[in-house]
Amino acid sequence: MKLTYNSTRPDLKISEYGRSIHTMVAHCVTIEDRDERNRCARSIIKTMGNLFPQLRDVEDFNHKLWDHLHVMSDFKLDVESPYPKPTPESFESKPKKVGYPKNDIRLGHYGKTIEKLLEQVLLIEDDEERQKATISMGNVMKRAYVVWNQNSVRDEVIASDLQKLSNGKLKLENPEQDLESTQKVIQQMGVNKPPQRQNQRKGQKKRRKKRN
């Protein structure tokens, strides 16, 4: 079994949103079409808001969500926002934490966000639209899996996990065709780059021994 250390994964800018949201934000930054990128950003904002329904009545809640979106993108996200884009200087101190609900997560590497999104997909009545949303969720899960494990994954594994998380109600008919290639996901997310510090230290020790 391959062990994956937190130090090999990208840092979470705002940990309360979990790795799944950060993965979606990172993907949103890579979308070239501006209209599609705007739609993706609005979808992420909606998902972020759904994580904290108890805070919807808090003043400037929506404004804070957009600010947090930019923070998680490392201020690289270029989208149409109802609020001015914040600057890195305005967030020299970390944003205030939001109360994250503590619930059991069945497959931890996907996070509670994925489960909530799948619940929303199940509410879609039109069969064709629901299947499109299922494929989209499969790709989100694949990106989350690759980022979490810093390794490739078989499409059948994602299809099986999706079916499990939806209690058998959602299914990818043809995972190999429905899902993005693992190579593309790895390139987009900038993962699978093993740390070299340990190897460098070993090399330094060997050189010292030779000198002695």
N, C-alpha and C positions, 0 to 999 in steps of 0.2 A: 504494500500500500504506500502510495506517495504522499508524504506529509507536505502541506503547504503552510508556510509561515506568514503571519500578517505583514512582516517587513517586505515581502515580495509583492504585496498587493498595493494598488494606488491608495493613497491616504483618503479618508473620508473628510470632506470639508466641513460638513455638518452631520455628525453621526446619527442624530435623531431620525433622519430620513432613511437611513439604511443604505446598503450597497446597491440595491436594485434601482432606487431613484437616481443615484449617482451614475449608474450604468446607462440609464435612459438619457440623462443629461449629456453624458459624453457622446452618445450616439447622435443626439440632436445637433450637437455642434458640427458633426461631420456631414450633415445633410446639405447638399449644394443648392437645391431649389429653395428659394426664400419662402414661397407660399407654404410649401410642405414643412419647412423648418418652423414657421409660425404656428402651423397646426399642431406640430409635435410639441412645441413649447406650451401651448394652451392646454394640451392633453396632460402634460406633466404637472402643470399648475393645478389642474382639477384633481389629479391623483394625490398631490401633496396636501390639498385641502381636505380630501376625504380621509386622510390619516388622522386628522385632528378636528372632527366635527364639533367637539365641545368648545372649540375656540373660534367658531365662525362669527360669533357676536363681538369678538374682541376688536377694538378700534384698530384700523389700518391692517387688519389681518391679511387681506389680499395683497396689499402693498408689500408686506413682509415676505409673503410667498415669492413674489417676483424678485425681490432683493436676494432672497436665499437661492433662487434659481441661478441668478448671475454669479453668486459666490461659488456655487457648486460647479459652474462651468469655468471657474478660474477667470471670470470676466471676459471669456472668449465668445460667448453666445451673442450673435447679432440677430435680434428679432424685434418685431414691433411690440412694444409694451405700453400699457396704459399709464406707466409711471416712468420718470427719468431713470436712465440706466445708472446704477451706483458706480462709484469708483473704488479701486482697491484701498485707497487711503481712508475712505469712509468706514472701512471694515478692518482697520488695523487691530482693533480688539474684536474677539470672536462675537458673532451674532448671539443674541440671547437665546437660550435653549427653549425648545417647545416641549410640552409634556407629552412624551411618547407613551402610548398605551402598551402595557405589558401583557402580551398574549402568547399562548403557545404557538410555535411555528413548526409545521410538520417537516419541511425540508429547509433547514436553516440557511443554506447558501442562496436560496431564492428570496428569503425575507417575507415579512408579512404583507408587504406591498403587492407582491405577485399574487398572493391569495386573494387580496381585495380586488385586484384587477380582474381576475378570473371570475369572481362573483358577479362583476359588472357585465362580463361577456355573456354569462348565463342568462342575463335578463334581456338580451337582444332577441326579439321574436322572429325576425326574418332569418331564415335558414342560411341564405347566401351571405348576408352581412355578418351573421354569427360565425360562419366558417372563416371569413376573411379576418375577423377579429381574433379568432383562435390561432390562425397562422401568424398574425402579428405578435401575439403573446408568446408563441413558440420561439420566435426570433429574439424577443426580449429575454426569455428564460435562457436561451443559448448564450447570449452575451453575458448574462449574470453568472452562468455556470463557468464560462471560460475565464472571466475576470476573477472569480472566487478561487478557482482551482489552479489558475495559471497554466492550463493545459488544454489539449483538444478534448472533444467529446463526440461520441457517436450520436447521430440524429435520432436513433432508436431510443437512446436514454432520455433525451429531451421529450420525445413523444410519450414515453412511459410516465415520466414525472408529471407532465401536463395532465395526462389522463388521471393520475393518482390524485393530484391536487384538486381536480374538478370532480372528484368522486365518480369518475367514469362517464361524466356527462359531455365532456369535450374530447375530440379526437383529431389528430392529424392524419388525413387519409394517406398521404404520401410524403413522409418526413424528408426524404432525400431531395425531393423537388420543392417542397414547401419552405424549407429552412435555408438560410444563407449558408454558404460554405464556411467551414471552420477557419480556413486560411483567411478569408475576407474578414471574419469577426476578429481574429487575432490582430490583423493589420489595423482595423478600425479602432480597437480598444487599446492597442499598444501594450499587449501583454506577452507572456511567454519569454521574457528576457531574464534568465536566471542571474541572481546576484553573483558578483565575481570577487567579493571581498575575501571570502574564505579561501578560494583558490589562489588569490594573490598572496595571502599570508603564508600558505603552504609553500609557494614558490620562493618567497623571501626566506623562509626557514631553511629550505634546501640549499639556497645560495650561501647562507651563512655557514652551514655545515661544511660546504665545499671549501670555503675560505679558511675555516679552522683546520 
